[in-house]
């Protein structure tokens, strides 16, 4: 940890600062997306669909419509679109479903594409810091007096190691969490399409 803190004070601090900023921004995006995808958009879906199915199977379409309209997550909105347009025919239902899907899908995917970009930039900044440290190390060997070479060489190697570690330590968790968020995002969108078709068949 002490070596990492020194990385922000030495000659390689520029690259370390960029990696730190990218890590903080990515963490904020991940926290916001986790809340929206895993909590706001996912919680209670199974229970909601169970209640909708029970109401439709017993012919209480109006109650099902009120239940769907009272919920605020993407699946409920698409089911509400189906039920509200039931009397207008198949074409109107499909148009309403498409409209809701085109509104909600981008909200689910918002900012996700930034995460792999930030991870790649963090790794590249770590690589730049690594190359910078190697340049300092080789310059020390080639140009400095013998008495100053060990310290300068150690400084260059520390810049190499700290920047390499920091770039990878930032990028790997970002890519892993992006994969989990993208997987759940895709699952939600597939479920929206699937459940809309199932409700239309129940009607």
N, C-alpha and C positions, 0 to 999 in steps of 0.2 A: 504493500500500500504506500509505503514511504517513497519507493521508487516511482510509482505512478504520480504521486504529488509532485515529485521533482520534475517529472515530464512536462508539467505546466509552467515550470519556472525556467527551464533550460532553452536551448536554441531550437528545439523541436516543438515548442509550445503552440505555434500556429496550427500545426496539423492536429495536435491534441485538442485544441479549442474547437476546431470544426467538428471533430468526432463527438465531443461532449455535447455541442449544440444539436447535432443530428440525433444523438441518443435521447436528449430531453424532448425534442419535438416528436420523435417516434413514440416515446413513452406516452405522451399526451394523446396522440392519435389512437394508440392501442387501447388506452383506458376508455376513451370516448366510444370507440367502435365496440369494445367488449360490452359496455353498458347497453349500447343500442341493439347489437346483434344478439347477445346471449341473454339479456335481461328484458329489455323493452319489447323486442320483436319475437322472443322465443318463449318466455314464461307463460304457462297456462294454455298452450296451444292444444295439447291433447284433451284436456278437460273441456275446453271450448268446443272442439269438434264433436266430442261425445254428446254434449248438450244439444248442439245443433242437429246432430243425427237423430237424437231421441225426439226432438220437437217436430222434425220433418216427417219422421216415420209415423207419428201420431196425428199428422195433418195440421199442426199448429204453425203454419208458415209465417203468419204475422208475428207471433212471439219470437220465432227464430230470427226474423228480420230485425226486430227490436233489440234482441240480444247481440246480434252482429254489429248493429249500428252503435251500440253502447261501448264497444271495445275499440281500442286505438292502435292495435298492432297490425302489421301488413296483411296477415292471413285473414283477420276479421274484416278488414276493409274490402278484400276481394270477395269474400263470402257475402258481405252486405251488398255489393254491387250485383251479384247474381240474384239475390232475393228481391232487391228493389226493382229489378227490371224483369222479373218473372212474367208479368202480364204482357210485356211488349214483344215477346217472341225470342227465338233462339238468336237471331242476328243482333238484336239489341243487347242481349245478355253478353254475347261474345265481344261486342264493341265496348261495353262498360268494363268487362274484365280486362281487356287489353289496355284500356285507358288507366285503370288502377295499377296494373302491372308496370306499365311504362313510367308511372309516377313513383311507385314504391321500390322497384328494383334498384334504380340509381341511388336512392336513399340508403339502402342496405349496403351497397358497394362503395359508398362515398369514402374517399381518402385511402382506400385499401391499396390502390396502385402506387401510392407514394411510399409505402413501407419498403418494398424491395428496392426501389430507387434509392432511398436513404441508406439502406443496408449496403448497397453496392458502393455508394459514395463514401461511406464510412470505411469500407475495406480499401478503397483506392486512396483515401487520405492516409490510412495506416501504411499503405505501400509507399506513398510519397515520403512519409516520415522515415520509413525504413531506408529508402534510397538516400535521403538527406543525411541520415546518420552514417551510412556507409561512406558517403563522400567525405564527411568530416573525419572519419576514421582513417581513410586512405590518405587524406591530405595531411593528417598528423604524422603518419609514418613517413611520408615523402618529404615534408618540408620543415617540420619542427625539430629543434635540437633534441638530442637523445634524452636529456633529463626531463623534458616536457612531454615526450611521446606517450608514456604509460597513462598519465592522467587524461590527455586528450583522446587517446584511443579508447579508454574506458568510458569517457563521456559519449563518444560516437556510438559505441556498442550499446550503451544504455538507451540512447535515442532509438536505435534500431529495434531493440527488444520491446520497449514500452509502446512505441507506435504500432508495431505488429500486433502485440497483445491487445491493445485498446481497440484497434480496428476490428479484429476478429471477435473480441468480447462484446462489442456493440452490435455487429452485423448478425451474428449467429442467433441470438435471442429474437431479434427483430424478424428474421426470416422464419423462424419456428412459429412465432405468434401470428405472423401474417398467414402462414399456412393453415393454422387452426381457425382464424377468423374467416379466411376465404372458403374453407370447407363448410363452415356453418352458414355462411352467406349463400353458397350454392344450394345447400340443403333447404334453406328457407324458400328460395325462389322456385325450386322444383316442387316443394310442398304446396306453394300457392297455386301452381298450375294443376297439380294432382287433385287437391281438395275442391277447387272450383269445378272441375269436371265431375267429381263424385257428387257434389251438391246438385249440379244440373241433372245428373242421372236420377237422383232421388226425387227431383221435382217432376 
